[in-house]
Amino acid sequence: QVHLVESGGGLVQAGGSLRLSCVASRSIFSIVAMGWYRQAPGKQRELVATITSGDDTNYADSVKGRFTIARDIAKNTAYLQMNNLNPEDTAVYYCNAKDKYNLNYWGQGTQVTVSS
């Protein structure tokens, strides 16, 4: 089952920008939070940013001031605007959604590669 679909990844040079999108299936009801996580080769998956149903946001220290998470309720979509990218941002980025029953859903991931 595909509940979340990410897009927008790609190859960019350091200092560039990308905007990731995550479309949630209508089969997911009562989403209370969405987020982005990333996993670099040989590393643990880490939280990048989250946004709640009340539009409260949280960011990893490494991306504060550079990344912005947003959501469009009508389109059932979350976004991650990534600016001033650096090679340390290279990873597979995964979208996450949590419903009111505290169940988590994950996307397949989208590759982001930043060259120096």
Rosetta blueprint (number, residue, H / E / L):
1 Q L
2 V L
3 H L
4 L E
5 V E
6 E E
7 S E
8 G L
9 G L
10 G E
11 L E
12 V E
13 Q E
14 A L
15 G L
16 G L
17 S L
18 L E
19 R E
20 L E
21 S E
22 C E
23 V E
24 A E
25 S L
26 R L
27 S L
28 I L
29 F L
30 S L
31 I E
32 V E
33 A E
34 M E
35 G E
36 W E
37 Y E
38 R E
39 Q E
40 A L
41 P L
42 G L
43 K L
44 Q L
45 R L
46 E E
47 L E
48 V E
49 A E
50 T E
51 I E
52 T E
53 S L
54 G L
55 D L
56 D L
57 T E
58 N E
59 Y E
60 A L
61 D L
62 S L
63 V L
64 K L
65 G L
66 R L
67 F E
68 T E
69 I E
70 A E
71 R E
72 D E
73 I L
74 A L
75 K L
76 N L
77 T E
78 A E
79 Y E
80 L E
81 Q E
82 M E
83 N L
84 N L
85 L L
86 N L
87 P H
88 E H
89 D H
90 T L
91 A E
92 V E
93 Y E
94 Y E
95 C E
96 N E
97 A E
98 K E
99 D E
100 K L
101 Y L
102 N L
103 L L
104 N E
105 Y E
106 W E
107 G L
108 Q L
109 G L
110 T E
111 Q E
112 V E
113 T E
114 V E
115 S E
116 S L
